[in-house]
Amino acid sequence: MDNQYIPQFEPVDREQLEVIRSLSVGQRIELMLHARELAVGLIRGRLHKRYPDLSINKLNMLVLEEIDRAERPIPRF
């Protein structure tokens, strides 16, 4: 049996893709920044729930560590 990691993706939403294509570059960047803000907020909220006594500085460090881990490529064997 092959243990190769195969990511599972949702089908492409062509309507959403067309909406994004119709935006200006500035609007796409703004959309990306809002999506990033949402993702970071969700990570921070989950970590705060898990570690309610951490200071905001330590919580933010955990958020950055998690983002750093997520940006590393997955090793393929």
N, CA, C and O atoms as CSV, one atom per row, in Angstrom:
chain,resi,resn,atom,element,x,y,z
A,1,MET,N,N,0.841,-1.186,0.000
A,1,MET,CA,C,0.000,0.000,0.000
A,1,MET,C,C,0.883,1.245,0.000
A,1,MET,O,O,1.860,1.309,0.746
A,2,ASP,N,N,0.550,2.229,-0.827
A,2,ASP,CA,C,1.322,3.461,-0.955
A,2,ASP,C,C,0.880,4.463,0.112
A,2,ASP,O,O,-0.309,4.763,0.223
A,3,ASN,N,N,1.822,4.978,0.892
A,3,ASN,CA,C,1.510,5.927,1.961
A,3,ASN,C,C,1.725,7.365,1.519
A,3,ASN,O,O,1.911,8.239,2.366
A,4,GLN,N,N,1.705,7.637,0.224
A,4,GLN,CA,C,1.925,8.984,-0.272
A,4,GLN,C,C,0.759,9.881,0.126
A,4,GLN,O,O,-0.404,9.486,0.035
A,5,TYR,N,N,1.090,11.110,0.575
A,5,TYR,CA,C,0.065,12.086,0.960
A,5,TYR,C,C,-0.614,12.630,-0.290
A,5,TYR,O,O,0.055,13.118,-1.201
A,6,ILE,N,N,-1.918,12.548,-0.334
A,6,ILE,CA,C,-2.688,13.079,-1.451
A,6,ILE,C,C,-3.692,14.082,-0.882
A,6,ILE,O,O,-4.640,13.692,-0.201
A,7,PRO,N,N,-3.484,15.389,-1.162
A,7,PRO,CA,C,-4.418,16.381,-0.622
A,7,PRO,C,C,-5.792,16.239,-1.263
A,7,PRO,O,O,-5.906,15.894,-2.439
A,8,GLN,N,N,-6.814,16.503,-0.494
A,8,GLN,CA,C,-8.182,16.437,-0.987
A,8,GLN,C,C,-8.715,17.869,-1.093
A,8,GLN,O,O,-8.708,18.610,-0.110
A,9,PHE,N,N,-9.170,18.252,-2.267
A,9,PHE,CA,C,-9.664,19.600,-2.495
A,9,PHE,C,C,-11.130,19.561,-2.884
A,9,PHE,O,O,-11.616,18.592,-3.466
A,10,GLU,N,N,-11.817,20.635,-2.548
A,10,GLU,CA,C,-13.198,20.808,-2.991
A,10,GLU,C,C,-13.171,21.132,-4.487
A,10,GLU,O,O,-12.163,21.630,-4.988
A,11,PRO,N,N,-14.249,20.862,-5.196
A,11,PRO,CA,C,-14.289,21.241,-6.611
A,11,PRO,C,C,-14.169,22.757,-6.768
A,11,PRO,O,O,-14.571,23.509,-5.879
A,12,VAL,N,N,-13.625,23.198,-7.880
A,12,VAL,CA,C,-13.457,24.626,-8.148
A,12,VAL,C,C,-14.828,25.269,-8.308
A,12,VAL,O,O,-15.674,24.779,-9.056
A,13,ASP,N,N,-15.035,26.369,-7.598
A,13,ASP,CA,C,-16.275,27.136,-7.729
A,13,ASP,C,C,-16.042,28.155,-8.844
A,13,ASP,O,O,-15.492,29.229,-8.604
A,14,ARG,N,N,-16.458,27.817,-10.046
A,14,ARG,CA,C,-16.178,28.661,-11.214
A,14,ARG,C,C,-16.841,30.033,-11.105
A,14,ARG,O,O,-16.277,31.026,-11.565
A,15,GLU,N,N,-18.013,30.100,-10.511
A,15,GLU,CA,C,-18.697,31.386,-10.343
A,15,GLU,C,C,-17.886,32.296,-9.416
A,15,GLU,O,O,-17.700,33.478,-9.706
A,16,GLN,N,N,-17.406,31.742,-8.306
A,16,GLN,CA,C,-16.582,32.515,-7.372
A,16,GLN,C,C,-15.281,32.945,-8.043
A,16,GLN,O,O,-14.814,34.064,-7.834
A,17,LEU,N,N,-14.702,32.067,-8.839
A,17,LEU,CA,C,-13.471,32.378,-9.559
A,17,LEU,C,C,-13.684,33.552,-10.509
A,17,LEU,O,O,-12.824,34.427,-10.610
A,18,GLU,N,N,-14.815,33.585,-11.203
A,18,GLU,CA,C,-15.119,34.693,-12.114
A,18,GLU,C,C,-15.313,36.001,-11.350
A,18,GLU,O,O,-14.901,37.063,-11.816
A,19,VAL,N,N,-15.942,35.923,-10.178
A,19,VAL,CA,C,-16.117,37.132,-9.363
A,19,VAL,C,C,-14.750,37.681,-8.970
A,19,VAL,O,O,-14.518,38.886,-9.061
A,20,ILE,N,N,-13.853,36.815,-8.537
A,20,ILE,CA,C,-12.512,37.252,-8.128
A,20,ILE,C,C,-11.745,37.804,-9.330
A,20,ILE,O,O,-11.046,38.810,-9.208
A,21,ARG,N,N,-11.872,37.156,-10.483
A,21,ARG,CA,C,-11.191,37.636,-11.698
A,21,ARG,C,C,-11.658,39.023,-12.093
A,21,ARG,O,O,-10.890,39.799,-12.661
A,22,SER,N,N,-12.905,39.342,-11.800
A,22,SER,CA,C,-13.450,40.642,-12.200
A,22,SER,C,C,-12.973,41.782,-11.297
A,22,SER,O,O,-13.172,42.951,-11.627
A,23,LEU,N,N,-12.349,41.459,-10.167
A,23,LEU,CA,C,-11.869,42.488,-9.244
A,23,LEU,C,C,-10.574,43.104,-9.753
A,23,LEU,O,O,-9.817,42.471,-10.488
A,24,SER,N,N,-10.332,44.337,-9.355
A,24,SER,CA,C,-9.046,44.968,-9.665
A,24,SER,C,C,-7.966,44.321,-8.808
A,24,SER,O,O,-8.269,43.604,-7.854
A,25,VAL,N,N,-6.717,44.573,-9.148
A,25,VAL,CA,C,-5.611,44.017,-8.370
A,25,VAL,C,C,-5.710,44.477,-6.914
A,25,VAL,O,O,-5.522,43.678,-5.997
A,26,GLY,N,N,-6.001,45.743,-6.705
A,26,GLY,CA,C,-6.135,46.271,-5.346
A,26,GLY,C,C,-7.245,45.596,-4.572
A,26,GLY,O,O,-7.094,45.315,-3.383
A,27,GLN,N,N,-8.363,45.333,-5.237
A,27,GLN,CA,C,-9.482,44.660,-4.579
A,27,GLN,C,C,-9.121,43.219,-4.239
A,27,GLN,O,O,-9.524,42.709,-3.194
A,28,ARG,N,N,-8.364,42.559,-5.113
A,28,ARG,CA,C,-7.933,41.183,-4.818
A,28,ARG,C,C,-6.987,41.152,-3.628
A,28,ARG,O,O,-7.073,40.262,-2.782
A,29,ILE,N,N,-6.088,42.119,-3.565
A,29,ILE,CA,C,-5.170,42.190,-2.420
A,29,ILE,C,C,-5.955,42.438,-1.140
A,29,ILE,O,O,-5.691,41.811,-0.113
A,30,GLU,N,N,-6.909,43.345,-1.199
A,30,GLU,CA,C,-7.751,43.621,-0.027
A,30,GLU,C,C,-8.502,42.364,0.404
A,30,GLU,O,O,-8.598,42.081,1.598
A,31,LEU,N,N,-9.032,41.612,-0.551
A,31,LEU,CA,C,-9.729,40.361,-0.258
A,31,LEU,C,C,-8.791,39.365,0.413
A,31,LEU,O,O,-9.168,38.699,1.378
A,32,MET,N,N,-7.561,39.267,-0.104
A,32,MET,CA,C,-6.571,38.363,0.475
A,32,MET,C,C,-6.238,38.765,1.919
A,32,MET,O,O,-6.123,37.911,2.798
A,33,LEU,N,N,-6.085,40.076,2.149
A,33,LEU,CA,C,-5.764,40.538,3.500
A,33,LEU,C,C,-6.905,40.261,4.473
A,33,LEU,O,O,-6.664,39.916,5.629
A,34,HIS,N,N,-8.133,40.408,4.016
A,34,HIS,CA,C,-9.279,40.086,4.875
A,34,HIS,C,C,-9.321,38.584,5.185
A,34,HIS,O,O,-9.619,38.184,6.310
A,35,ALA,N,N,-9.022,37.768,4.186
A,35,ALA,CA,C,-9.007,36.316,4.405
A,35,ALA,C,C,-7.912,35.946,5.393
A,35,ALA,O,O,-8.118,35.092,6.256
A,36,ARG,N,N,-6.744,36.583,5.275
A,36,ARG,CA,C,-5.640,36.318,6.205
A,36,ARG,C,C,-6.031,36.732,7.626
A,36,ARG,O,O,-5.766,36.010,8.587
A,37,GLU,N,N,-6.663,37.901,7.748
A,37,GLU,CA,C,-7.108,38.389,9.057
A,37,GLU,C,C,-8.090,37.405,9.693
A,37,GLU,O,O,-8.012,37.138,10.892
A,38,LEU,N,N,-9.006,36.871,8.899
A,38,LEU,CA,C,-9.958,35.881,9.404
A,38,LEU,C,C,-9.220,34.622,9.869
A,38,LEU,O,O,-9.490,34.109,10.955
A,39,ALA,N,N,-8.291,34.127,9.049
A,39,ALA,CA,C,-7.554,32.908,9.401
A,39,ALA,C,C,-6.762,33.098,10.685
A,39,ALA,O,O,-6.791,32.239,11.566
A,40,VAL,N,N,-6.057,34.216,10.797
A,40,VAL,CA,C,-5.265,34.483,12.010
A,40,VAL,C,C,-6.186,34.615,13.221
A,40,VAL,O,O,-5.858,34.126,14.302
A,41,GLY,N,N,-7.323,35.266,13.052
A,41,GLY,CA,C,-8.273,35.399,14.153
A,41,GLY,C,C,-8.812,34.052,14.616
A,41,GLY,O,O,-8.980,33.819,15.813
A,42,LEU,N,N,-9.083,33.167,13.658
A,42,LEU,CA,C,-9.567,31.831,14.021
A,42,LEU,C,C,-8.493,31.042,14.767
A,42,LEU,O,O,-8.786,30.361,15.749
A,43,ILE,N,N,-7.254,31.137,14.298
A,43,ILE,CA,C,-6.147,30.447,14.984
A,43,ILE,C,C,-5.980,31.016,16.389
A,43,ILE,O,O,-5.858,30.262,17.354
A,44,ARG,N,N,-5.975,32.355,16.509
A,44,ARG,CA,C,-5.806,32.991,17.819
A,44,ARG,C,C,-6.934,32.590,18.763
A,44,ARG,O,O,-6.685,32.307,19.935
A,45,GLY,N,N,-8.168,32.563,18.269
A,45,GLY,CA,C,-9.309,32.186,19.101
A,45,GLY,C,C,-9.205,30.750,19.593
A,45,GLY,O,O,-9.485,30.458,20.756
A,46,ARG,N,N,-8.794,29.846,18.685
A,46,ARG,CA,C,-8.648,28.441,19.075
A,46,ARG,C,C,-7.547,28.287,20.117
A,46,ARG,O,O,-7.708,27.551,21.091
A,47,LEU,N,N,-6.428,28.981,19.916
A,47,LEU,CA,C,-5.329,28.881,20.881
A,47,LEU,C,C,-5.701,29.521,22.214
A,47,LEU,O,O,-5.320,29.020,23.272
A,48,HIS,N,N,-6.442,30.624,22.168
A,48,HIS,CA,C,-6.866,31.271,23.413
A,48,HIS,C,C,-7.802,30.363,24.206
A,48,HIS,O,O,-7.742,30.314,25.435
A,49,LYS,N,N,-8.658,29.651,23.496
A,49,LYS,CA,C,-9.557,28.713,24.169
A,49,LYS,C,C,-8.764,27.583,24.821
A,49,LYS,O,O,-9.110,27.113,25.906
A,50,ARG,N,N,-7.699,27.154,24.149
A,50,ARG,CA,C,-6.865,26.064,24.679
A,50,ARG,C,C,-5.957,26.542,25.814
A,50,ARG,O,O,-5.709,25.806,26.769
A,51,TYR,N,N,-5.462,27.780,25.703
A,51,TYR,CA,C,-4.538,28.339,26.705
A,51,TYR,C,C,-5.076,29.678,27.206
A,51,TYR,O,O,-4.511,30.721,26.876
A,52,PRO,N,N,-6.153,29.678,27.993
A,52,PRO,CA,C,-6.802,30.933,28.388
A,52,PRO,C,C,-5.948,31.844,29.274
A,52,PRO,O,O,-6.216,33.043,29.355
A,53,ASP,N,N,-4.934,31.300,29.934
A,53,ASP,CA,C,-4.138,32.120,30.851
A,53,ASP,C,C,-2.923,32.769,30.200
A,53,ASP,O,O,-2.192,33.502,30.867
A,54,LEU,N,N,-2.690,32.517,28.915
A,54,LEU,CA,C,-1.522,33.099,28.254
A,54,LEU,C,C,-1.723,34.587,28.005
A,54,LEU,O,O,-2.831,35.043,27.725
A,55,SER,N,N,-0.622,35.338,28.114
A,55,SER,CA,C,-0.675,36.760,27.776
A,55,SER,C,C,-0.870,36.894,26.272
A,55,SER,O,O,-0.618,35.953,25.520
A,56,ILE,N,N,-1.319,38.068,25.839
A,56,ILE,CA,C,-1.544,38.292,24.412
A,56,ILE,C,C,-0.243,38.144,23.626
A,56,ILE,O,O,-0.256,37.667,22.491
A,57,ASN,N,N,0.890,38.554,24.228
A,57,ASN,CA,C,2.178,38.420,23.540
A,57,ASN,C,C,2.536,36.953,23.317
A,57,ASN,O,O,2.965,36.580,22.225
A,58,LYS,N,N,2.365,36.125,24.337
A,58,LYS,CA,C,2.682,34.705,24.194
A,58,LYS,C,C,1.699,34.022,23.241
A,58,LYS,O,O,2.080,33.144,22.466
A,59,LEU,N,N,0.454,34.427,23.306
A,59,LEU,CA,C,-0.549,33.888,22.400
A,59,LEU,C,C,-0.191,34.234,20.945
A,59,LEU,O,O,-0.286,33.386,20.057
A,60,ASN,N,N,0.218,35.474,20.715
A,60,ASN,CA,C,0.616,35.891,19.375
A,60,ASN,C,C,1.849,35.118,18.890
A,60,ASN,O,O,1.959,34.816,17.702
A,61,MET,N,N,2.763,34.800,19.788
A,61,MET,CA,C,3.930,34.002,19.403
A,61,MET,C,C,3.500,32.606,18.969
A,61,MET,O,O,4.035,32.066,18.001
A,62,LEU,N,N,2.531,32.016,19.683
A,62,LEU,CA,C,2.013,30.705,19.279
A,62,LEU,C,C,1.341,30.774,17.909
A,62,LEU,O,O,1.474,29.857,17.098
A,63,VAL,N,N,0.621,31.864,17.659
A,63,VAL,CA,C,-0.025,32.047,16.359
A,63,VAL,C,C,1.036,32.084,15.262
A,63,VAL,O,O,0.898,31.417,14.236
A,64,LEU,N,N,2.097,32.866,15.478
A,64,LEU,CA,C,3.171,32.963,14.483
A,64,LEU,C,C,3.869,31.624,14.273
A,64,LEU,O,O,4.205,31.269,13.143
A,65,GLU,N,N,4.088,30.883,15.351
A,65,GLU,CA,C,4.707,29.559,15.226
A,65,GLU,C,C,3.831,28.619,14.406
A,65,GLU,O,O,4.334,27.859,13.578
A,66,GLU,N,N,2.536,28.669,14.634
A,66,GLU,CA,C,1.626,27.795,13.893
A,66,GLU,C,C,1.598,28.169,12.417
A,66,GLU,O,O,1.595,27.291,11.554
A,67,ILE,N,N,1.578,29.458,12.125
A,67,ILE,CA,C,1.602,29.904,10.731
A,67,ILE,C,C,2.907,29.485,10.070
A,67,ILE,O,O,2.912,29.053,8.918
A,68,ASP,N,N,4.012,29.612,10.796
A,68,ASP,CA,C,5.313,29.205,10.252
A,68,ASP,C,C,5.323,27.716,9.918
A,68,ASP,O,O,5.817,27.314,8.864
A,69,ARG,N,N,4.780,26.904,10.814
A,69,ARG,CA,C,4.711,25.457,10.565
A,69,ARG,C,C,3.848,25.158,9.336
A,69,ARG,O,O,4.180,24.283,8.537
A,70,ALA,N,N,2.749,25.886,9.192
A,70,ALA,CA,C,1.836,25.640,8.073
A,70,ALA,C,C,2.458,26.029,6.737
A,70,ALA,O,O,2.091,25.467,5.705
A,71,GLU,N,N,3.388,26.974,6.736
A,71,GLU,CA,C,4.000,27.428,5.495
A,71,GLU,C,C,5.108,26.508,5.022
A,71,GLU,O,O,5.529,26.600,3.869
A,72,ARG,N,N,5.590,25.627,5.879
A,72,ARG,CA,C,6.638,24.693,5.476
A,72,ARG,C,C,6.068,23.619,4.571
A,72,ARG,O,O,4.963,23.129,4.808
A,73,PRO,N,N,6.807,23.247,3.539
A,73,PRO,CA,C,6.282,22.200,2.653
A,73,PRO,C,C,6.187,20.858,3.369
A,73,PRO,O,O,6.975,20.557,4.265
A,74,ILE,N,N,5.223,20.076,2.962
A,74,ILE,CA,C,5.031,18.738,3.515
A,74,ILE,C,C,6.050,17.808,2.865
A,74,ILE,O,O,6.109,17.718,1.639
A,75,PRO,N,N,6.857,17.112,3.674
A,75,PRO,CA,C,7.834,16.192,3.054
A,75,PRO,C,C,7.130,15.070,2.319
A,75,PRO,O,O,6.148,14.511,2.807
A,76,ARG,N,N,7.633,14.751,1.157
A,76,ARG,CA,C,7.063,13.654,0.361
A,76,ARG,C,C,8.087,12.548,0.301
A,76,ARG,O,O,9.257,12.782,0.001
A,77,PHE,N,N,7.638,11.339,0.588
A,77,PHE,CA,C,8.543,10.181,0.615
A,77,PHE,C,C,8.314,9.295,-0.564
A,77,PHE,O,O,8.985,8.273,-0.708
